[in-house]
Amino acid sequence: MTAALLSPVRAATVATAVLVGALAVRQAHAADAITTDRPDFVESSDVVGRGRVQIETGVGFERNEADGLKTRTRSTPTLLRLGFRDDMEFRIETDGLLRTRVQDLSTGAAQTERGSADTSIGIKWRTQEGDDARGAPGMAWLAHVDLDTGSAAFRGQGLRPSLRFVAEWDLPHDLSIGVMPGVVADKADDGSRFAAGMFAVTLGQGWSPAWHGFVEIAAQQLASRAHGGNVVSFDFGATYLVNDALQLDLSASRGLTRDTPDFQWGVGVSFRF
């Protein structure tokens, strides 16, 4: 056999080996469906797994009227999850591109700001897998740091670390419940530090193998009025599993306190590879 003929044969052999390997990995990964952290506020206790990459993104809309101002905001929340261990993942998160329009209801004057949001980096560590037989919840810790990387109009103050804990229980009749307490060390506009709490409870219901709904009470911020007040909302929504690696979602949120936006809604897509 000549060298000229050997090269194509060798190339075909390598290509076949790569294809078989890719199919084997895909088949192994397809055994479990994608689990996402959106669209509810309570994070999942699951991680994506070693060697996997998962992107969760969407478009969000927010409206609020308070103190004589009408505010409309559009965002593109995005979460990148990189699995580097079977029980741990690296995370990069942002509200993405932002557009805010604020109108003075007394004068009609309006101002529009466009730019990018801050970026958060962090780690999720799954400490326990859920066990239906024992009634044991899935549990995980999330440690994040918000970085002041956004546009001037939307940039926070310095580094703001946070720590959250998640516990999830699978219940009979395709029900599930999750809780997530947490704390964040934030910074006020004057540079002073303050601590804010968070706490959320979500109830999920599987309607079919593909459809899943949820309702939730989310205290995204528990702080004094001087530091933004209590931001508490009632959230609800649904997800649709297109296949084991692709999910669509729709969600909405109603503010329950004066410091919470009146109404928010969004659509999203999540995919894994």
Secondary structure, DSSP 8 states (H G I E B T S, - for coil): --HHHHHHHHHHHHHHHHHHHHHHHHHHHTTS----S-SSSS--S----TT-EEEEEEEEEEEEEETTEEEEEEE--EEEEEEEETTEEEEEEE--EEEEEEEETTT--EEEEEEE--EEEEEEEEEE--BTTTTB-EEEEEEEEEES-S-TTT--SS-EEEEEEEEEEEETTTEEEEEEEEEEEEE-TTS-EEEEEEEEEEEEEE-SSSEEEEEEEEEEEE--GGGT--EEEEEEEEEEEEETTEEEEEEEEEE-STTS-SEEEEEEEEEE-
